[in-house]
């Protein structure tokens, strides 16, 4: 059985401008609507966990790769999603989480990380060795170093896959994503004035170096498992800015793909792009579109709107106080936002609530916050939202309720905030 992404690549080689969104999230509400839409559309869905979300030590979710796999498996059964529609991926697998360690230690941990992902049944592996570790020399990492570490992780991944096959002989062979100019996960760390698009020469050097290093490492045949290269096509987002895709700026880079029909580009940080920009990216060869923070941003945005309506409808003593609870938890545990947000107290407070980078996603699954969400939903069932108020706070969702497409249920209204962004990606990859 061929991997769905390899099937996609075959279609692209036949001239079809197809692609696939990559949904990077561990939030169960977001995952629910992703799986439900996969069922509705009857189309393969790619769900990815990042190395800082899920790793052998639990990540910030508390899950090891096997836990995440089993969670998705359980949810898929709950929503009756066929197993063959689900592709699980591991994003930024490499030293990302251990950049403070010297190479030997960081790579030992990275080897175990990718082994566990492949052993658990993840079949799309992003080998990200672009991040520097503690004893790397000053300046940019060489493509040689990046490829050498990538080959080591490829071997570890394939060992995980071979071990899995003893348990599941029909286990799908994984595909791999490589790259040397990989954007930082979660959006830009600082405000930027412009973005440099990856040069054709840099892309060509990455491919040539990886091919050579794979041969030298004795895994030359592994190149057939590589389906995409991560590049910077000129898209990014920060706290309050979005760099939209510019076809003209990326035209030379995208033209260079013609020499390498076996791969496409994978675009990171595509969050908040317009539907037209996303469609243009797919047509230009950026066929895998990574999106993460925008999904929880859409959920958070909808939950805020529900909270504003709760204040209008529910007696003060009964309110869930979701917005206040989220703020309290973020202030009590600043580790996941403090170094990313800048400014005075007011600016920081606004960033915690509204930043496109959505560091709130690290907190929205915590027990106090999920309890507030559950109470919010319960309250708005007891005190139903009138249609005129829904129009005030959620006009796009209002139209769906009015037209009978969506029930007037608080949880469904919240999930529609995620769907709002998903529809752009569904449009972009549609044939």
N, C-alpha and C positions, 0 to 999 in steps of 0.2 A: 504494500500500500504506500502510495506516494504521500509526502507531507503536503497539506493544503497550500502552503506557501510556495512549494515547488510547482504545484499545479498552477498556481497563480502566475508564476514566472513563465511557465510554458505558454499560457494564454497571452502574456505580454509579448513573448517572442513571435507569436502569430499576429501581432499588431493590435491586440485589444488593450485599451488603456485602463486596466483594472488595478485595484489596490486593496489595502486592508487597513482599518484603524487598529491601533494597538492601545488598549485601555489599561492604563497603569494605575491600579488602585487596590487597596485592601479593605475599603469601607464596605460593610455588608449591605447597606441600603443601595449604594451605587452598584455593587455587584448584582444585586437583585434585578434592577432595571436593565442592566447589560444582558443578563441571561434571559430575561423575559423577552427582550427585543430580538435576541438571537433565535428564540423559539418562534416568535411572530414572523420574522423575515425568512426563517429557515436557511440561514447563511452562517458560514464559519465565523466564530468570534475569537479574537485574540485577547487574552487577559494576561497581564504581566505583573509580577511582583518585583520590586527593586531590592537590591542588596541591603539597603538600610531598613527596609520594611521587614524582610524575611531573610534570615540567615541561620547558620548552625547554632547561633547563640540566642535566637529568638527575634532579633531586630526590634524595632520599636512597636511591632504588633504583638510580640511574644510568641510568634510562630516560626518554627523551622520549616524548610521546604515541604516536607511530608505533611505537616499540619495544613499548610495552605492548599496543597493539592487535594487533601481529603475534605477540606471545607468547601472548595469549589465543586467537588464530586457530589457531596451531600446536597448542596444548593441546586445543582443541575437536576438531581433526581426529584427534589421538591417541586421544581418548576417544569419538570418533564422535558428537559432539554436533552436531545440525543448526544451521547458521548462523542460521536464523531464530528460534531459541530464545534467542540471546544478545543482550542489550542492554548496551552499554558506556556508562558515565557518567563525567563529570568532576565531582568534588566540591569545593566551596569555591573555584571558579575566580574569581580576582580578586586583589586586592592582599595577600591573606593572607601570602604569602611575602616581600613587600617592604614591610611596614609601616614599616620604618625609613627609607624613601625619601619625598621629597616627591611630591605628587599626580601631577605631570607624568610623572616617571620611573616611578613605581609603576604608573600606568595604561598607559603605553607597554608595559611588560613584561606587564601583564595582558591587553592587547589581543593581543599575540603569543601568549600562553598559550592563550586561548580559541580563537584562529584555528587553532593547531596541533591542539588537541583535535578541533574540528569537521572540519578538513581530513583528519585521520587516520581519521575514521569514527565517532567517539563521538556518540551520538544523544540523550543525556540530559545537559543542561548546567545545572549549578547556578551561577547568576550570583550570586556572593557578594561584594557590595561593602559589607558591613556593618562591615568592619574599618577602623579609623582609620589614616591614614598620617601621616607625620612633620609635615607642615605644616597638618594639620587643627586647627581651633580647639578650645579646651577644651570639655568637655561631650560629650554624645551627638551622634552624627552625625544630621543632619536626614534625614527620609525623602526629601526633595527631592534631596539630594546622593547618597544611596544609589541612587535611581531614575535620576538623570542618568548616573551611572557605569555602572549596569546596562544602560541603553539603548545606551551606547557599546560595551559588551561584547557585547550582542546583535547589533549590526551586524557586529562583527568575527567572531563565530561564524557568522553567515549568509554572510559572504564566504568563510570556510573551507568551508562546505557547498557553496556555488556552485562554488568551485574544484574540490572533490571530484567534483562531478557531471560535469565535463568528462572525468574519468577513469572514473567509474562512474555512468552516466546513471540507474540505478535506485537510487542511494543514498537511504537513508531520511532524510526531513527530520527534523532534531532537535527535541526538545521541551525546554522550559526550566522551571527552578525559580527562584523569586525569594523575597525575604524581607528584613526589616529587623531582626528579632530572632533572629539565628542563633547558636545555642550554639557555643562554642569547640570545634573538632574535638579528639577524643581524650579527652573528659571534663573535668570541672571541675579548675581549677588549684589551688584551695584548698578546704579543708573548708567546707561551707555548712550553715546551719541550716534554711533553707527556700528554696523556689523560687517566683518570681512567674510565674504563667501569663499569657501574652500576652492583653491585653484585646481584646474585640471591636472597640473603637474603633481600636486600633493596627493590627489586621489590616485593617479597612476602609480606614484611611488609606493603608496600603501599597498595596492594590489600586487605589484611586482615584488615588494619586500616580503609580504606574507607568503606568496607562492614559493619564493626561494627558501624562506625559513622553514616552511612546512616540509619542503623536500629535504632540507638538511636535518630536520628533526625526525625524519622517517615517517611522516604522515602526509606525504605529498598527495595521496589519493583523497585526503580530507578536504581538499579544495572544492570537491563536488558538493560538499555539505554547506559551503558558504553561499548564502543567498542574497546578502545585502551588505553594503558598506555605509557606515554612519558618516555623514558629511555635515558641514554647516552651509545650508542653502540660503542663509540670510533671514532666518526667522528666530525670534526670541521674544521673551516677555520679562518684565520686572514688576515691581510693586504697582506702578500705575501707567506703564507704557507697554505697547505691543509693536514689534517690528513686523509689518506685513510682508508677505512673500512678493518679491519683485522678479517676474520672469526674465526681464531683460538683464538684470544683474547676475542671474544664475545660468544664462543661456549657454555660456562656454562650458561650464561644469557639466550641465546636463547633456550637452552634445558629446562629451567625452565618454558617456555610457555606451555609445554605439559600438565601441571597441570591445566591450565586455558584456555581451548579451546574457551571460550566466548570472549576473547580479543586477540588483536595483539599488537605489539609495534608500536609506532609512532616515527620516527626518525627525529629530527630537524637538521638544519645546514648540510643538505646533499649536498649542493651546491658544484660544482666542483669535485664531485666524478666521477670516471671512469664508463662507462657503465657496466663493469663487476662487479665492487664494488656494484653498485646499484642493479644489478640482484641478487647478492649474499645476499644482505640485505633482499630483498623481499622473497627469498627462505628460509632465516633463521627466518622469522617471523616479520621482520620490514617492514610491509606491507603498511604503510602510509609514504610517502617520502616527507618531507617538503622542498621546494626550493623557495627562494625569491631573494636575492641579485644577484644571477647568471643570472637571467632573465634580469634585468635592466643592468647588466654588459655586457651581450651579445648585448643589444640594444646600449649601450654607445660605445662599441667597434666598432660596425658597423657604427655608426654615426661619430666616429673619422676617420674611413677609408674613408667614403664619404667626410669628410672635407678635408682630405689630397688630394683627387682627385679634389675637388673643387679648391684648391689652384693651381693645375696644369692646370685647364681648364677654370676658370672663371676670368675675369678681377678683379683686386683687389678692385676697387670701388663698385663692385656688389656682392662681397662675403658675405655669411651669417655670417661667423665668429662664428660658433657654439662653437668650443673649447674655444675661448676667452670669449664668452658670459657666458658659463657655469662657467669658472674660476672667472669671475668678480662677478657673483651672489653668488658663494660660499664664496668668500672673503668678500663680503658685509654683508653676513648673516652666520657667522661661527658657529652658535649654534648647527647645526646637524653634524658637523664633528670635531670641535676643540678638544673636550675631548677624541675623539677616535683615532686620529692620533698623532704620536709622532716623534720628531726629529728636525733637523734644517730646515731652510726655503726650501732648495732644497728637502729634504725628505718629507716635508709636501706637497709641490707642486706635487711631484710624486704620493703621496698617494691620493690626491684629484682626480687625473686623473685615476690612475690604480689600486687602492686597491681592492682586492677581496671583502672586506666588502662593497664596492660600496656606500659610503655615498652620492655620486652624485645623487642617486635615490631620495633623498629628494628635489632636486632642478630641476630635469629634466622636471617636470611638471609645473614649474613656467612660467608665461606669457612671460617674456623676452626670456627664453630658448625655449619654444615651438614655439615662433615666429621665432627664428633662425633656428629651425628644419624645419619649413614650408618653409622658404626661401631657405634653403639648398636643399630640395626636388625640389622646383621650378627651382632653378638654374641648377640642374643636369638634368632636363628635357629640359631646353633651350640649355644647353651645354652637349649633351649626352656623357656618359662614353664609351670610346673605350674598346673593349674586352681585348686588351693587358694590358691596365692599370688596368682593373678590376682584371685580374689575379695577378698583382703585389700586390694589396692591399687586395683583398678578394678571395684568391685562392679556398676555399671550395665553396663559393657562385658562383664563376666563372663556376665551373663544372656544377652546376645546370642550369645556364643560357645557357651554351654551349649545354647542353643536352635537352633544351626545357622544363625543369621542372619549371623554374622560369623566369618571364619576366624581361627584363632589365629596370626596373623602380626603381628609388631611394628609394621610400618608401618600396617596396617589398624587396630590398636589405637590408634595415635596419631591417625589421622584420625577415629576415632570420638569423640575428645574435641571435635572441631569439630562433628561431627554432633549431639552432645548439645545444643548451642545452636541449631543450624539447625532442629531438630525443633520448637522453640517457635515459630519464625517460620512454618514450614510449617503448623502448626496454626492460627496466627492468621489466615492469609490463605485457608485452605481454605473452599470453598463446599459 
